[in-house]
C-alpha cells in the first residue's frame, strides 16, 4: 500500500497512459493494498470482464504483481515500475545516443508494449525484407548482450518481498528447536542470497547458441562455428537499471564540473567510460579498478580541456601528467582526512582508480537537502542545518551561540524547520517521570525522515503537474481545437484553422511546454532523492 501522495501520482500516470478505467483499478489497489480479483471487482464497481482486461494490461506492462496464496490469486501494485514510466522518453533518447536509431526504435516499441518476443517486434515494425530483418535482429542482439534488455520470466511477476518471506520461512523450518537471533539472521541472509541467485540465473536466459557455418580444414575434418543469437521464445523487457547508470554518471560528471572545472569532468567521464561495461546496476558501491593508461585511451583526441585546466611551471606537460594531477584532485589527495574523503569523487592508489559511487551519491542527496533548506528558510536555516549535520545533537542555546543568532530568532526558525521535517528533536528527561519541565530537548537532523518529507513534496508536485496538464486539455475551447486539428485535412494544412483557433492552440502548446520542463526538473530531483538512495539511505 502506497502513501497518499505516491498513490495519487501513480494513479495520474496510469490515467495518462492507459485511461480512466485502468486508473480506477490501479487506484483501488494502491489505496487498499494487496487484493484478490473479486475484491477489486467489488471495490471498483466495474464489470468483471472489464476489470480482467485492465489487470491484463497492467500485468503486461509490469506494473502489477500477481501471486498465488491461501486466499487465491492476489494482485499487488509495483510502485517503482510505475514511477519509472516518467523516464521513458529519456530511455529512448539514451538508446539512440548509445546504440543508434534502430535500437531506440526497438526500445520504444518494448516500452509501449511492456514485453515482447523478437518475432513480435519484427511484426510490429512491419519488417519484411531480409536486410531490415538482419538490421533489427542485430540491434536486438546488442541490446540483450549489453543488458539493456532483460528476459521477463514467471518469477519477475512475483513481488520480491513475497519471495523473500517464503524463502525465510523455508529456512526457519529447517531450524531445530527455538531459533536464536544468530540463526534468524543467517536464515534471512541465506534467503536473500537465494533470491539474488535466482534473479541472476533468470537474466542469463535470452541468448542461445546457434551453429553459424560448417567448414572443412586441410585434413578434411569438418567443424562447426557457433555464435550467440537472440532466443525467439523469450519475452524481453527494458532493463531500467542499465539506463539509470548512465543518468547517474551524468550527474557525477556535472557535479565534478561544478566543483572543479571542465578538465576534471573530462577525466571523470573517461574513467566512467572505461568501466561502463561492468556497470550493470545502481547498487555498486564503487566501480571496477582501472589503470591510468586505460583512462588516457578514453580521452577525446582533439580535446584540450585536460591541458588547459591546470597551471604548470612548464608549458610542455604530457597528458599523463595532467591526468595524474586531476586524479589527485578528484581523490582529494591533498586532504587525507575523513572530511577530505567525504568530498572525493574517486580513490586513487597504486596506479589504480575507482569511482566512489556511494560517497558521491550521499553528497548529492545532502546537497539537495541543503538546497531545500535554503529555499524554504533562507541562509540562516541552511547554517543551522549544516551545523547539526556536522556536530550532531545540540540544544537551542548551543545552536544560538554557534550560529551567532539571537535566541528569539533561532526558536521560531527551529520550529519551522521541524514542521518541514528537516530537523527533529530528541527528548532527554532528567527524571523518571519524564516531566516536560525537567527534560532536555536536543535538535538533530534525521536524514531518513528529511529525505522522506522531500520525496513526499516531489510526488505531490509531480501529481499536481499531471493534473494541471489534464485540466488544460479538458477546457472546452482547447478540446474543440485539438479535435479539429486531428482531422485529416487540417493535419495536412493547419492554415484551415481560424486565427482565434491558432492563438488558442499556440497558448495551449506554450503551457504544455512549461509543464513539461517543470516535470523534467522535478523528475531529475526525484532521481537524486530516490534512485540514488540505493547507497545513501543510512545516516552518516
C-alpha positions in Angstrom: 0.0 0.0 0.0 1.4 3.4 -1.0 1.1 6.7 0.8 -1.4 9.3 -0.3 1.0 11.4 -2.5 2.6 8.4 -4.1 -0.8 6.8 -4.7 -2.2 9.9 -6.4 0.9 10.3 -8.6 0.7 6.6 -9.7 -3.0 6.9 -10.5 -2.3 10.0 -12.6 0.5 8.2 -14.5 -1.8 5.2 -15.2 -4.6 7.5 -16.2 -2.4 9.3 -18.7 -1.0 6.1 -20.2 -4.0 3.6 -20.0 -7.2 5.6 -19.5 -9.8 6.1 -16.8 -11.0 2.5 -16.1 -7.4 1.2 -15.7 -6.6 4.1 -13.5 -9.6 3.3 -11.3 -8.4 -0.3 -10.8 -4.9 0.9 -10.0 -6.2 3.5 -7.6 -8.2 0.8 -5.6 -5.1 -1.5 -5.3 -2.9 1.5 -4.3 -5.4 2.6 -1.7 -6.2 -0.8 -0.2 -3.0 -2.8 -0.8 -3.0 -6.4 -2.0 -6.4 -7.6 -3.3 -8.0 -10.6 -5.0 -10.0 -10.4 -8.2 -13.4 -10.5 -6.5 -12.3 -7.7 -4.1 -11.2 -5.5 -7.0 -14.5 -6.0 -8.8 -16.4 -5.2 -5.6 -14.4 -2.0 -4.7 -14.3 -0.6 -8.3 -17.9 -1.4 -9.2 -16.8 -2.2 -12.8 -17.8 -5.3 -14.7 -15.6 -8.4 -14.1 -14.8 -8.6 -17.8 -13.5 -5.0 -17.9 -11.5 -5.5 -14.6 -9.9 -8.6 -16.1 -8.9 -6.7 -19.2 -7.4 -3.8 -17.1 -5.5 -6.3 -14.9 -4.1 -8.0 -18.1 -2.9 -4.6 -19.3 -1.2 -3.7 -16.1 0.5 -7.2 -15.8 1.6 -6.9 -19.4 3.3 -3.6 -18.6 4.9 -5.0 -15.4 3.0 -2.6 -13.2 1.1 -5.3 -11.3 2.5 -8.3 -9.4 0.3 -11.4 -9.0 1.0 -14.4 -6.9 -0.9 -17.5 -5.5 -1.6 -17.6 -1.8 -4.0 -19.5 0.5 -6.6 -16.8 -0.3 -6.3 -17.4 -4.1 -4.6 -15.2 -6.7 -3.6 -11.9 -5.2 -2.6 -8.7 -7.1 -0.2 -6.0 -5.8 0.9 -2.7 -7.3 4.6 -2.2 -8.3 5.1 1.5 -7.4 8.7 1.7 -8.6 7.9 0.4 -12.0 5.1 2.9 -12.4 7.2 5.8 -11.4 9.9 4.9 -13.9 7.3 5.5 -16.7 8.1 9.2 -16.2 11.6 8.4 -17.6 10.6 6.5 -20.7 11.4 9.4 -23.1 14.9 9.6 -21.6 15.5 5.9 -22.0 14.6 6.1 -25.7 16.9 9.1 -26.2 19.8 7.3 -24.4 19.3 4.2 -26.6 19.6 6.3 -29.7 22.7 8.1 -28.4 24.4 4.8 -27.3 23.3 2.3 -29.9 21.7 4.2 -32.8 18.3 4.8 -34.2 17.4 1.2 -34.8 18.0 0.2 -31.2 16.0 3.2 -30.0 13.0 2.1 -32.1 13.2 -1.4 -30.5 13.4 0.1 -27.0 10.5 2.4 -27.7 8.4 -0.4 -29.0 9.1 -2.6 -26.0 8.3 0.3 -23.7 5.0 0.8 -25.5 4.0 -2.9 -25.2 5.6 -3.9 -21.8 7.3 -7.1 -23.0 7.7 -8.6 -26.5 9.4 -11.5 -28.3 11.7 -11.0 -31.2 9.1 -12.1 -33.9 6.5 -9.8 -32.3 9.0 -6.9 -32.6 9.6 -7.5 -36.2 5.9 -7.8 -36.9 5.1 -4.5 -35.1 7.8 -2.7 -37.1 6.4 -4.2 -40.3 9.8 -5.5 -41.3 9.7 -8.0 -44.2 12.9 -7.7 -46.4 15.9 -9.7 -45.2 18.2 -6.7 -44.9 15.9 -4.9 -42.5 15.3 -8.1 -40.5 19.1 -8.6 -40.2 19.5 -5.0 -39.1 16.8 -5.1 -36.3 18.0 -8.6 -35.2 21.5 -7.2 -34.8 20.2 -4.3 -32.8 18.2 -6.7 -30.6 21.3 -8.8 -30.1 23.3 -5.7 -29.0 20.6 -4.6 -26.6 20.3 -8.1 -25.0 24.1 -8.8 -24.8 24.8 -5.4 -23.3 22.0 -5.9 -20.7 19.8 -3.0 -22.0 17.1 -5.6 -22.3 16.5 -8.5 -19.9 14.2 -11.5 -20.1 10.8 -11.4 -18.5 10.2 -14.7 -16.6 7.5 -16.1 -14.3 9.5 -15.1 -11.2 9.6 -11.4 -12.4 5.8 -11.2 -11.9 6.0 -12.1 -8.3 6.8 -9.5 -5.7 10.4 -9.8 -4.4 9.0 -9.3 -0.8 6.8 -12.4 -1.2 9.7 -14.5 -2.4 11.9 -13.2 0.4 9.3 -14.1 3.1 8.7 -17.5 1.5 12.4 -18.4 1.4 12.9 -17.1 5.0 10.1 -19.4 6.2 11.6 -22.3 4.4 15.0 -21.6 6.1 13.4 -21.2 9.5 11.5 -24.5 9.1 14.9 -26.3 8.9 16.0 -24.9 12.3 15.5 -27.5 15.1 14.2 -26.1 18.4 13.7 -22.5 19.3 15.7 -20.3 16.8 18.3 -17.9 18.2 18.9 -14.4 16.9 22.0 -15.6 15.1 20.1 -18.4 13.3 17.3 -16.0 12.3 19.9 -13.6 10.9 21.6 -16.4 9.0 18.2 -17.5 7.6 17.5 -14.0 6.3 20.9 -13.8 4.7 20.5 -17.3 3.0 17.1 -16.2 1.7 18.5 -13.0 0.3 21.3 -14.8 -1.4 18.9 -17.4 -2.8 16.7 -14.6 -4.2 19.7 -12.8 -5.7 21.0 -16.1 -7.3 17.6 -16.7 -8.8 17.5 -13.3 -10.4 21.0 -13.7 -11.8 20.1 -17.1 -13.3 16.9 -15.8 -14.8 18.7 -12.9 -16.5 21.1 -15.4 -18.2 18.2 -16.6 -20.4 17.7 -14.7 -23.7 20.7 -15.8 -25.8 21.1 -19.2 -27.4 24.0 -20.9 -29.1 23.5 -21.3 -32.9 25.6 -23.1 -35.5 26.7 -20.5 -38.0 28.6 -22.4 -40.6 30.3 -25.8 -41.3 33.8 -25.6 -42.7 36.4 -28.1 -43.7 40.1 -27.9 -42.9 43.0 -29.1 -44.9 42.7 -32.5 -43.2 39.1 -32.7 -44.4 37.8 -32.5 -40.8 34.5 -30.7 -40.6 33.8 -28.5 -37.7 31.0 -26.1 -36.6 31.4 -22.5 -35.7 28.8 -21.4 -33.0 27.7 -17.9 -32.1 25.1 -16.4 -29.7 21.7 -15.5 -31.1 18.6 -14.0 -29.6 16.1 -16.6 -28.4 12.8 -16.2 -30.2 10.8 -17.8 -27.4 11.8 -15.4 -24.7 9.9 -12.3 -23.8 12.1 -9.2 -23.2 11.6 -6.1 -21.2 13.7 -3.0 -20.7 16.4 -3.1 -18.0 15.8 0.3 -16.4 18.9 0.0 -14.1 21.2 -0.2 -17.1 19.9 3.2 -18.4 19.8 4.7 -14.9 23.5 4.0 -14.6 24.1 6.5 -17.5 21.8 9.1 -15.9 23.7 8.7 -12.6 27.1 9.1 -14.4 25.9 12.3 -15.9 25.0 13.7 -12.5 28.5 12.7 -11.3 30.2 14.4 -14.2 28.1 17.5 -13.7 29.0 17.6 -10.0 32.7 17.3 -10.8 32.4 20.2 -13.3 30.7 22.4 -10.8 33.2 21.5 -8.1 36.4 21.9 -10.2 36.4 22.6 -13.9 35.7 21.1 -17.3 39.1 19.2 -17.3 38.1 17.3 -14.1 34.8 16.4 -15.6 36.5 15.1 -18.8 38.8 12.9 -16.8 35.9 11.5 -14.7 33.9 10.9 -17.9 36.9 8.9 -19.2 37.0 6.8 -16.0 33.3 6.0 -16.2 33.6 5.2 -19.9 36.5 2.8 -19.3 34.3 0.9 -16.7 30.9 1.3 -18.2 30.7 -2.3 -19.5 30.8 -3.6 -15.9 28.3 -1.0 -14.5 25.1 -3.1 -14.7 23.0 -1.7 -11.8 22.8 1.1 -9.3 23.8 -1.0 -6.3 27.5 -0.8 -6.9 29.4 0.9 -4.1 32.4 1.7 -6.4 33.4 1.0 -9.9 35.9 -1.6 -11.1 39.6 -0.6 -10.9 41.1 0.9 -14.0 44.6 1.9 -14.8 45.8 5.4 -15.8 46.7 4.2 -19.3 43.1 3.0 -19.8 41.8 6.4 -18.7 44.1 8.2 -21.2 42.9 6.0 -24.0 39.3 7.1 -23.3 40.1 10.8 -23.5 38.9 12.7 -26.6 41.6 13.1 -29.2 41.1 16.7 -30.2 40.0 18.0 -26.7 42.5 20.3 -24.9 40.4 20.8 -21.7 42.7 18.4 -19.8 45.7 20.5 -20.7 44.2 23.9 -20.3 42.5 23.4 -16.9 45.7 23.3 -14.8 48.7 25.7 -14.3 52.2 24.2 -14.5 55.6 25.9 -14.3 56.5 24.4 -17.7 54.4 24.8 -20.8 55.2 21.4 -22.2 53.4 18.9 -19.9 52.4 15.5 -21.0 48.8 14.3 -21.0 49.8 11.6 -18.5 51.0 14.2 -16.0 47.8 16.3 -16.4 45.6 13.2 -15.9 47.5 12.2 -12.8 47.1 15.7 -11.4 43.4 15.6 -12.0 43.2 12.2 -10.4 44.9 13.6 -7.3 42.4 16.5 -7.3 39.4 14.2 -7.7 40.6 11.9 -4.9 41.3 14.8 -2.5 44.9 13.6 -2.1 45.9 16.9 -0.5 43.4 16.3 2.3 43.8 12.8 3.7 41.2 13.3 6.4 37.7 12.0 6.9 36.3 15.3 5.6 38.6 15.1 2.5 37.5 11.6 1.8 33.8 12.6 2.1 34.4 15.3 -0.5 36.2 13.0 -3.0 35.0 11.5 -6.3 37.5 8.7 -6.7 40.0 6.6 -4.8 43.5 6.6 -6.4 46.2 4.3 -5.2 48.9 2.1 -6.8 48.1 3.4 -10.2 44.5 2.0 -9.9 41.5 4.3 -9.9 37.9 3.6 -8.7 34.9 5.9 -8.8 33.3 6.0 -5.3 29.6 5.9 -6.2 28.4 5.7 -2.6 30.3 8.7 -1.4 29.3 10.9 -4.3 25.6 9.8 -4.1 25.4 10.6 -0.4 26.9 14.0 -1.1 24.4 14.7 -3.9 21.5 13.9 -1.6 22.8 16.0 1.2 23.3 18.9 -1.2 19.7 18.5 -2.3 18.6 18.7 1.3 20.6 21.8 1.8 19.1 23.4 -1.3 15.6 22.7 0.1 16.5 24.2 3.5 17.9 27.3 1.8 14.8 27.8 -0.4 12.4 27.4 2.5 14.2 29.0 5.4 17.0 31.2 3.9 20.6 31.3 4.7 20.0 31.1 8.4 18.1 27.8 8.1 21.0 26.4 5.9 23.5 27.5 8.5 21.6 25.6 11.3 21.2 22.5 9.1 24.9 22.3 8.3 25.8 22.8 11.9 23.6 19.9 13.0 24.8 17.7 10.2 28.4 18.3 11.2 28.2 18.2 15.0 25.0 16.2 15.8 22.5 16.7 18.6 22.5 20.1 20.2 20.2 22.2 22.4 18.8 25.5 21.5 21.3 27.6 23.4 24.3 25.9 21.8 22.8 26.4 18.4 22.1 30.0 19.0 25.7 30.5 20.2 27.4 28.7 17.4 25.3 30.2 14.5 25.7 33.6 16.1 22.0 34.4 16.2 19.7 35.7 18.9 17.7 33.0 20.7 14.4 34.9 19.8 15.3 34.4 16.2 16.6 30.8 16.5 13.5 29.4 18.3 10.9 30.1 15.6 13.3 29.0 12.8 13.9 25.7 14.5 10.1 25.2 14.9 9.5 26.0 11.2 12.3 23.6 10.1 10.8 20.9 12.4 7.4 21.3 10.8 9.0 20.7 7.4 10.7 17.6 8.9 14.2 19.0 8.0 15.2 18.6 11.7 13.9 16.6 14.6 14.0 16.6 18.4 15.4 14.1 20.9 14.0 14.2 24.4 16.4 13.6 27.3 14.4 13.5 30.6 16.2 14.4 33.8 13.8 12.3 35.9 11.9 9.0 35.5 8.5 10.8 35.4 9.5 12.4 32.1 8.2 15.8 33.1 8.5 18.3 30.2 9.8 21.0 32.5 12.7 18.7 33.6 13.6 17.5 30.1 16.3 18.5 27.7 15.3 18.9 24.0 18.1 18.3 21.6 17.9 19.1 17.9 19.4 17.0 15.2 18.9 16.0 11.5 17.1 12.7 10.9 18.2 12.1 7.3 15.8 9.4 6.6 12.8 11.5 7.8 14.0 14.6 6.0 14.5 12.7 2.7 11.1 11.1 3.0 9.5 14.5 3.5 11.2 15.9 0.4 10.2 12.8 -1.6 6.6 13.4 -0.5 6.7 17.0 -1.7 8.2 15.8 -5.1 5.4 13.3 -5.5 2.8 15.9 -4.7 4.3 18.4 -7.2 4.5 15.8 -10.0 0.9 14.8 -9.3 -0.2 18.5 -9.5 1.7 18.9 -12.8 -0.1 15.9 -14.3 -3.5 17.1 -13.0 -2.8 20.6 -14.4 -1.9 19.2 -17.8 -5.1 17.2 -17.9 -7.2 20.2 -16.8 -5.7 22.3 -19.6 -6.7 19.7 -22.1 -10.2 19.4 -20.7 -11.0 23.0 -21.4 -13.9 23.0 -23.9 -12.3 25.5 -26.3 -9.0 23.7 -26.3 -10.6 20.3 -26.8 -12.6 21.5 -29.8 -9.5 22.9 -31.4 -7.5 19.7 -30.7 -10.2 17.5 -32.2 -10.4 19.7 -35.3 -6.6 19.5 -35.7 -6.8 15.7 -35.8 -8.9 15.8 -38.9 -7.0 14.6 -42.0 -7.5 17.8 -44.0 -6.5 20.1 -41.1 -3.5 18.0 -40.0 -2.0 18.4 -43.5 -2.8 22.1 -43.7 -3.1 24.0 -40.4 -4.0 27.2 -42.3 -7.6 25.9 -42.3 -7.7 26.8 -38.7 -9.0 30.3 -37.9 -6.8 32.9 -36.3 -8.6 32.5 -33.0 -8.1 28.8 -33.1 -4.4 29.1 -33.9 -4.0 31.5 -31.0 -5.7 29.1 -28.6 -3.5 26.2 -29.9 -0.3 28.3 -29.5 -1.2 29.3 -26.0 -2.0 25.7 -25.1 1.3 24.5 -26.5 3.2 27.1 -24.5 1.6 25.9 -21.3 2.3 22.3 -22.2 5.9 23.1 -22.8 6.3 24.9 -19.5 4.7 22.0 -17.6 7.0 19.5 -19.4 10.1 21.5 -18.4 8.9 21.7 -14.8 8.1 18.0 -14.9 11.6 17.1 -16.2 13.3 19.2 -13.5 11.2 17.5 -10.8 12.0 14.1 -12.2 15.7 14.9 -12.0 15.2 15.8 -8.4 13.3 12.6 -7.9 16.2 10.6 -9.4 18.6 12.1 -6.9 16.4 11.6 -3.9 15.0 8.2 -4.7 17.2 6.3 -7.2 20.5 7.4 -5.6 19.1 6.3 -2.3 20.2 2.7 -3.0 23.5 3.7 -1.5 22.8 6.8 0.5 19.8 5.8 2.8 21.5 5.3 6.1 22.6 8.2 8.2 26.3 9.1 8.3 
